[in-house]
Amino acid sequence: MGKRNGLWLLASAVVMCLAAVSAEAEVAVPESSRGCVSCHVKEKVAATGIEEWRHSTHAKEGVGCFDCHEADPGDADGFVHYGKRVATIVTPNDCAKCHEKESRQFQASHHANAGKILGSLDNFLGEVVEGPPAAISGCQQCHGGTVKVLANGKIDPTTWPNTGIGRINPDGSKGACSACHSRHLFSAKVARSPESCGKCHLGPDHPQKEIYDESKHGIAFYTNRDRMNLDSRSWVLGKDYSAAPTCSTCHLSATADLPVTHDPGERISWTLRPAVSKKQENWEKKRDTMKQVCVNCHNRKYADAFFTQYDITVDLYNEKFARPAGDLMKKLADAGKVTPNAFTSRIEWTYFLLWHHEGRRARHGAAMMAPDYTQWHGFFEVADRFYNELLPQAEELLPGSTAFILAQDQHKWRKGIDKGERERMKKFYEERYGK
């Protein structure tokens, strides 16, 4: 009987848990959306989206399908669906009906302008060198592409679906809120999680997600995720959590002194994307804003010293490798040794990889406290690419072209080190490793 009673109690507990889940998912469906919900559930068309919506803050606040998908008369992608004019694409303009401040901040951000890649060297690589489908399914799914509406009113299937963060929408707005707040749950918890940023910010040229995972910040987060209170309504650092920062903590979320922002550029002082890093406009203010986040966990001297190390590392990359490499490429171009057409010679690929891959890794590693990315995935590979590929290839094309670089003090090591330095190094290894 004891065993039977135990099984009965276990079964009862399971039933109660299921009932609790069901009760949690039970929400009042707004009148304007009842037809949407009942039909989609019955026909099993995007039914899981309905279930996710039931668990959303939107549902709890009485915001339904039609509130977001209602089409304005001028919407190019609008169509009549069971007596209601709706649009498939929910744009930042639609979200702004309730989230005006958030939409305005986002529209002013670098994220919203990510679709400008469409005219860049990166896009040429995807669209032309690799081929249009590679760009459609690759580049544009992060950066965003132009969503086109065909003459028959249907959305061009080569441009949709697309949740690229800089998507150019039929209503003229830029971006996709669902890039971070995945539909139909539209959860702040999802956006606060590093994995959300990792959809785009990872890989050989911008491995912020991998860098974060390696950093002390990432280690602390994954170890203490259960204490991060990610679904808190306010989520203020120091009040709602203290275990670790996420990407969102540093770049977007609130502290005791800073409000939430949907423009991560408000806290970024350097741009690390181009061949040569540049300070942003109003960089001092942006730097001070980021430090206001840092000092929630670190004292001011620690934060100041970190940014000193960060700045001198970026300056090292700029002055020792990036500027000389750029000057060298210009010299070759002026001499007619490389053409204006990108990626048509071996050295153009070498130069691109130097700044676009290895150079970014070194800089981002320094920015986010990831020493292995700064060194072995970064500066070591920068040096290897610079000294063992770029310079020899340039000499092949134009003998003597690299002399101005090798004459600089920071490159004089190439001529060798003196006997005294060699002896000091030998002594160190003998004492350290016993041989």
C-alpha positions as CSV (number, residue, x, y, z in Angstrom):
1,M,0.0,0.0,0.0
2,G,2.9,2.3,0.8
3,K,4.2,2.0,-2.7
4,R,0.8,2.5,-4.2
5,N,0.3,5.6,-2.1
6,G,3.7,6.9,-3.2
7,L,2.7,6.5,-6.8
8,W,-0.6,8.2,-6.2
9,L,1.1,11.2,-4.6
10,L,3.6,11.4,-7.4
11,A,0.8,11.3,-10.0
12,S,-1.1,14.0,-8.1
13,A,1.9,16.2,-8.0
14,V,2.4,15.8,-11.8
15,V,-1.3,16.7,-12.4
16,M,-1.0,19.8,-10.1
17,C,2.1,20.9,-12.0
18,L,0.4,20.5,-15.3
19,A,-2.6,22.4,-14.0
20,A,-0.4,25.2,-12.8
21,V,1.3,25.4,-16.2
22,S,-2.1,25.4,-17.9
23,A,-3.4,28.1,-15.5
24,E,-0.3,30.2,-16.2
25,A,-1.0,30.0,-19.9
26,E,-4.6,30.9,-19.5
27,V,-5.1,34.5,-20.5
28,A,-8.0,36.6,-21.7
29,V,-7.8,36.9,-25.5
30,P,-8.8,40.4,-26.6
31,E,-12.0,40.6,-28.6
32,S,-10.1,41.8,-31.8
33,S,-7.8,38.7,-31.7
34,R,-10.2,35.9,-30.7
35,G,-10.7,34.9,-34.3
36,C,-6.9,34.8,-34.9
37,V,-6.3,32.7,-31.9
38,S,-9.1,30.1,-32.4
39,C,-8.4,29.7,-36.1
40,H,-4.6,29.4,-35.8
41,V,-4.9,26.8,-32.9
42,K,-7.6,24.8,-34.7
43,E,-5.8,24.8,-38.1
44,K,-2.4,24.3,-36.4
45,V,-0.9,27.2,-38.4
46,A,1.8,28.8,-36.3
47,A,0.0,27.4,-33.3
48,T,3.2,27.4,-31.2
49,G,3.4,31.1,-31.7
50,I,0.0,31.4,-30.1
51,E,1.2,29.3,-27.1
52,E,4.3,31.5,-26.8
53,W,2.1,34.6,-26.9
54,R,0.0,33.2,-24.1
55,H,3.1,33.2,-21.9
56,S,4.1,36.7,-22.9
57,T,3.8,40.0,-21.1
58,H,1.8,41.2,-24.1
59,A,-0.9,38.6,-23.4
60,K,-1.0,39.5,-19.7
61,E,-1.4,43.2,-20.6
62,G,-4.2,42.4,-23.0
63,V,-2.2,43.0,-26.2
64,G,-3.3,40.5,-28.9
65,C,-2.4,39.5,-32.5
66,F,-4.4,42.3,-34.2
67,D,-2.9,45.0,-32.0
68,C,0.5,44.3,-33.6
69,H,-0.4,42.9,-37.0
70,E,-3.1,45.5,-37.9
71,A,-2.1,47.1,-41.2
72,D,-2.5,50.8,-41.9
73,P,-4.2,51.7,-45.2
74,G,-0.9,52.7,-46.8
75,D,1.1,49.6,-45.8
76,A,2.4,48.0,-49.0
77,D,2.4,44.6,-47.4
78,G,-1.1,44.8,-46.0
79,F,-3.8,42.4,-47.1
80,V,-7.4,41.5,-46.2
81,H,-7.5,38.4,-44.1
82,Y,-10.9,37.1,-43.0
83,G,-12.3,40.6,-43.0
84,K,-9.4,42.4,-41.4
85,R,-6.6,44.2,-43.0
86,V,-3.3,42.8,-41.6
87,A,0.4,42.8,-42.3
88,T,2.8,39.9,-41.9
89,I,5.7,42.1,-40.9
90,V,5.6,43.9,-37.5
91,T,8.0,46.8,-37.8
92,P,9.5,49.2,-35.3
93,N,6.9,51.7,-36.4
94,D,4.2,49.2,-35.2
95,C,6.0,48.6,-31.9
96,A,6.3,52.4,-31.4
97,K,2.5,52.6,-30.9
98,C,3.2,51.4,-27.4
99,H,7.0,51.6,-27.1
100,E,7.7,55.0,-28.6
101,K,10.9,55.8,-26.6
102,E,12.4,52.3,-27.2
103,S,11.7,52.5,-30.9
104,R,13.1,56.0,-31.2
105,Q,16.3,55.0,-29.5
106,F,16.6,51.9,-31.6
107,Q,16.0,53.8,-34.9
108,A,18.9,56.1,-34.0
109,S,21.3,53.3,-33.2
110,H,24.0,51.6,-35.2
111,H,22.0,48.4,-35.0
112,A,19.2,50.0,-37.0
113,N,21.7,51.0,-39.7
114,A,23.2,47.5,-40.0
115,G,21.4,47.1,-43.3
116,K,23.9,49.6,-44.8
117,I,26.2,46.7,-45.3
118,L,24.3,46.3,-48.6
119,G,26.8,48.8,-50.1
120,S,29.9,47.6,-48.3
121,L,33.0,45.5,-49.1
122,D,31.5,42.7,-46.9
123,N,28.4,42.7,-49.0
124,F,30.4,42.6,-52.3
125,L,32.1,39.5,-50.9
126,G,28.7,37.9,-50.1
127,E,26.7,39.0,-53.2
128,V,29.4,38.8,-55.9
129,V,32.4,36.7,-54.8
130,E,30.3,34.1,-53.1
131,G,26.8,34.6,-54.7
132,P,23.5,36.1,-53.9
133,P,21.9,33.1,-52.0
134,A,24.9,33.2,-49.6
135,A,24.2,36.9,-48.8
136,I,20.4,36.3,-48.5
137,S,20.8,33.4,-46.0
138,G,23.9,34.7,-44.4
139,C,24.8,38.4,-44.3
140,Q,21.2,39.7,-44.5
141,Q,19.9,37.4,-41.7
142,C,22.0,39.4,-39.3
143,H,22.5,42.8,-40.9
144,G,19.0,42.9,-42.5
145,G,18.0,43.3,-46.1
146,T,15.4,45.3,-48.0
147,V,12.0,43.5,-47.8
148,K,10.4,43.9,-51.1
149,V,6.7,43.7,-51.9
150,L,5.9,42.3,-55.4
151,A,3.4,43.8,-57.8
152,N,0.8,41.3,-56.8
153,G,1.0,42.5,-53.1
154,K,2.9,39.4,-51.9
155,I,6.2,39.7,-50.2
156,D,9.2,38.7,-52.3
157,P,10.3,35.3,-50.8
158,T,13.9,36.0,-51.5
159,T,13.7,38.9,-49.0
160,W,11.4,37.4,-46.4
161,P,11.6,35.9,-43.8
162,N,14.3,38.2,-42.4
163,T,14.9,39.3,-38.9
164,G,18.1,41.1,-39.5
165,I,18.6,43.9,-37.0
166,G,18.9,46.5,-39.7
167,R,16.2,45.2,-41.9
168,I,14.7,47.8,-44.2
169,N,10.9,47.5,-44.0
170,P,8.2,48.2,-46.5
171,D,6.9,51.1,-44.3
172,G,10.3,52.8,-44.4
173,S,11.4,51.9,-40.9
174,K,14.7,50.2,-40.2
175,G,15.2,47.2,-38.0
176,A,13.5,44.3,-36.4
177,C,12.6,44.2,-32.7
178,S,12.3,40.5,-33.0
179,A,16.0,40.2,-33.8
180,C,16.6,40.4,-30.0
181,H,13.1,39.9,-28.5
182,S,12.2,36.8,-30.4
183,R,8.6,36.5,-31.4
184,H,5.9,35.8,-30.2
185,L,7.1,35.7,-26.6
186,F,8.9,39.0,-27.0
187,S,10.8,38.3,-23.8
188,A,13.2,40.7,-22.1
189,K,14.8,37.5,-20.6
190,V,15.7,36.3,-24.1
191,A,17.2,39.7,-25.0
192,R,19.2,39.9,-21.8
193,S,20.8,36.5,-22.4
194,P,24.2,36.4,-24.2
195,E,23.0,33.7,-26.6
196,S,20.7,36.3,-28.2
197,C,23.6,38.5,-29.1
198,G,25.5,35.4,-30.3
199,K,23.1,35.0,-33.2
200,C,25.2,37.6,-35.0
201,H,28.1,38.6,-32.8
202,L,30.3,35.5,-33.2
203,G,32.7,34.0,-35.8
204,P,36.1,34.8,-37.1
205,D,35.6,38.5,-37.7
206,H,33.5,39.6,-34.7
207,P,33.6,36.9,-32.0
208,Q,32.1,38.9,-29.2
209,K,30.1,35.9,-28.0
210,E,33.1,33.6,-27.8
211,I,35.1,36.4,-26.2
212,Y,32.4,36.9,-23.6
213,D,32.3,33.2,-22.9
214,E,36.1,33.2,-22.2
215,S,36.1,36.4,-20.1
216,K,35.6,36.5,-16.3
217,H,32.3,38.1,-17.0
218,G,31.0,35.2,-19.0
219,I,32.4,32.6,-16.6
220,A,30.6,34.3,-13.7
221,F,27.4,34.5,-15.7
222,Y,27.2,30.8,-16.7
223,T,28.2,29.7,-13.2
224,N,25.6,31.9,-11.6
225,R,22.8,32.0,-14.2
226,D,20.2,30.8,-11.6
227,R,20.9,34.0,-9.6
228,M,20.6,36.4,-12.6
229,N,16.8,37.1,-12.2
230,L,16.7,37.5,-16.0
231,D,12.9,37.7,-16.1
232,S,12.6,40.6,-13.6
233,R,10.4,43.5,-14.8
234,S,13.0,46.1,-13.8
235,W,16.4,44.2,-14.0
236,V,18.6,46.9,-12.5
237,L,22.2,46.0,-11.8
238,G,22.9,45.9,-8.0
239,K,19.2,45.7,-7.2
240,D,17.7,42.8,-9.1
241,Y,21.0,40.9,-9.7
242,S,24.7,41.2,-8.9
243,A,26.3,37.8,-9.9
244,A,27.6,38.9,-13.3
245,P,27.1,41.3,-16.3
246,T,25.8,40.1,-19.6
247,C,26.2,41.9,-23.0
248,S,22.9,43.7,-22.2
249,T,24.2,44.8,-18.8
250,C,27.1,46.8,-20.2
251,H,25.5,48.0,-23.4
252,L,21.8,48.5,-22.8
253,S,20.4,47.7,-19.4
254,A,19.7,49.9,-16.4
255,T,21.9,50.6,-13.4
256,A,21.1,52.7,-10.3
257,D,22.4,55.7,-12.3
258,L,21.6,54.9,-15.9
259,P,18.2,54.1,-17.6
260,V,17.7,51.4,-20.1
261,T,18.6,52.3,-23.6
262,H,18.0,50.6,-27.0
263,D,21.0,52.3,-28.5
264,P,24.2,50.4,-27.5
265,G,26.3,53.1,-29.2
266,E,25.6,55.4,-26.2
267,R,28.2,53.5,-24.3
268,I,30.8,52.7,-27.0
269,S,33.8,55.0,-27.3
270,W,35.8,53.3,-30.1
271,T,34.6,51.8,-33.3
272,L,36.6,48.6,-33.8
273,R,34.9,47.7,-37.2
274,P,37.1,49.5,-39.7
275,A,40.7,48.8,-40.8
276,V,41.9,51.6,-38.5
277,S,40.0,52.1,-35.2
278,K,38.6,55.5,-34.6
279,K,37.2,57.3,-31.5
280,Q,33.4,57.9,-31.8
281,E,31.9,61.3,-31.9
282,N,31.5,62.5,-28.3
283,W,33.6,59.5,-27.2
284,E,34.5,61.0,-23.9
285,K,30.8,61.2,-22.9
286,K,30.2,57.6,-24.2
287,R,33.3,56.4,-22.3
288,D,32.1,58.0,-19.0
289,T,28.7,56.4,-19.5
290,M,30.2,53.0,-19.8
291,K,32.4,53.6,-16.8
292,Q,29.2,54.3,-14.8
293,V,28.3,50.7,-15.5
294,C,31.7,49.4,-14.6
295,V,31.8,51.1,-11.2
296,N,28.8,49.1,-10.1
297,C,31.2,46.2,-9.7
298,H,34.7,47.8,-9.8
299,N,36.2,50.8,-8.2
300,R,37.0,53.9,-10.3
301,K,40.8,53.3,-10.3
302,Y,40.2,49.7,-11.6
303,A,37.9,51.0,-14.4
304,D,40.3,53.8,-15.4
305,A,43.2,51.4,-15.5
306,F,41.2,48.9,-17.7
307,F,40.5,51.6,-20.2
308,T,44.1,52.7,-20.2
309,Q,45.1,49.2,-21.1
310,Y,42.4,49.0,-23.7
311,D,43.3,52.2,-25.4
312,I,47.0,51.5,-25.6
313,T,46.2,48.1,-27.1
314,V,44.0,49.6,-29.8
315,D,46.7,52.3,-30.5
316,L,49.3,49.5,-30.8
317,Y,47.2,47.7,-33.5
318,N,46.5,51.0,-35.3
319,E,50.1,52.3,-35.4
320,K,52.2,49.2,-35.7
321,F,50.0,47.2,-38.1
322,A,46.9,48.9,-39.5
323,R,48.2,52.3,-40.7
324,P,51.4,50.9,-42.2
325,A,49.4,48.1,-44.0
326,G,46.9,50.7,-45.3
327,D,49.8,52.9,-46.5
328,L,51.4,49.9,-48.2
329,M,48.2,49.0,-50.0
330,K,47.8,52.6,-51.2
331,K,51.4,52.6,-52.4
332,L,50.7,49.4,-54.5
333,A,47.5,50.9,-55.9
334,D,49.3,54.1,-56.9
335,A,51.9,52.0,-58.7
336,G,49.2,50.1,-60.5
337,K,50.0,46.8,-58.8
338,V,46.5,46.3,-57.4
339,T,43.3,47.1,-59.2
340,P,40.3,49.1,-57.8
341,N,38.3,45.8,-58.1
342,A,38.2,44.2,-54.6
343,F,39.5,40.6,-54.0
344,T,41.1,40.2,-57.5
345,S,44.6,39.6,-56.2
346,R,46.1,37.5,-53.4
347,I,47.3,40.5,-51.4
348,E,43.9,42.1,-51.3
349,W,42.6,38.9,-49.5
350,T,45.6,39.0,-47.2
351,Y,45.0,42.7,-46.3
352,F,41.2,42.1,-45.8
353,L,41.9,39.2,-43.4
354,L,44.5,41.2,-41.5
355,W,42.1,43.9,-40.4
356,H,38.7,42.3,-40.8
357,H,39.5,39.0,-39.0
358,E,42.7,39.0,-37.0
359,G,42.7,42.7,-36.3
360,R,39.1,42.8,-35.0
361,R,39.7,39.7,-32.8
362,A,42.7,41.4,-31.2
363,R,40.8,44.6,-30.6
364,H,37.5,43.0,-29.4
365,G,39.5,40.7,-27.1
366,A,41.1,43.7,-25.4
367,A,37.7,45.5,-25.2
368,M,36.0,42.6,-23.4
369,M,38.7,41.1,-21.1
370,A,39.5,38.0,-23.2
371,P,43.3,37.6,-23.1
372,D,43.5,34.5,-25.4
373,Y,41.6,36.4,-28.1
374,T,43.7,39.4,-27.7
375,Q,46.9,37.4,-28.0
376,W,46.7,34.0,-29.8
377,H,43.6,34.6,-31.8
378,G,44.5,38.2,-32.2
379,F,47.9,39.9,-32.2
380,F,49.8,36.7,-32.9
381,E,47.8,36.1,-36.0
382,V,48.0,39.8,-37.0
383,A,51.8,39.6,-36.8
384,D,51.9,36.3,-38.7
385,R,49.7,37.7,-41.5
386,F,51.5,41.0,-41.6
387,Y,55.1,39.8,-41.5
388,N,54.8,36.5,-43.3
389,E,52.2,37.2,-45.9
390,L,51.4,40.9,-46.5
391,L,55.0,42.2,-46.6
392,P,56.5,39.3,-48.8
393,Q,53.5,39.6,-51.2
394,A,54.1,43.4,-51.5
395,E,57.8,42.9,-52.2
396,E,56.8,40.4,-54.9
397,L,54.6,43.0,-56.6
398,L,56.8,46.0,-56.0
399,P,60.4,45.4,-54.8
400,G,61.4,47.9,-52.1
401,S,57.9,48.8,-51.3
402,T,58.1,47.7,-47.7
403,A,61.3,49.5,-46.8
404,F,59.5,52.4,-45.2
405,I,57.8,50.0,-42.8
406,L,60.8,48.0,-41.8
407,A,62.7,51.2,-41.1
408,Q,60.3,52.1,-38.3
409,D,61.6,51.4,-34.8
410,Q,58.7,49.1,-33.9
411,H,59.7,46.7,-36.8
412,K,63.5,46.8,-36.3
413,W,63.3,43.6,-34.3
414,R,63.3,41.9,-37.7
415,K,67.0,42.6,-38.0
416,G,67.5,40.4,-35.0
417,I,68.3,40.9,-31.3
418,D,71.7,41.6,-29.8
419,K,73.9,39.0,-28.1
420,G,73.1,40.3,-24.6
421,E,69.3,39.9,-25.1
422,R,69.8,36.4,-26.5
423,E,71.8,35.4,-23.5
424,R,69.2,36.8,-21.1
425,M,66.5,34.8,-22.9
426,K,68.6,31.7,-22.8
427,K,69.2,32.1,-19.0
428,F,65.5,32.6,-18.4
429,Y,64.5,29.4,-20.1
430,E,67.3,27.4,-18.4
431,E,66.1,28.7,-15.0
432,R,62.4,28.3,-15.7
433,Y,62.4,25.0,-17.5
434,G,65.6,23.4,-16.4
435,K,67.1,23.2,-19.8
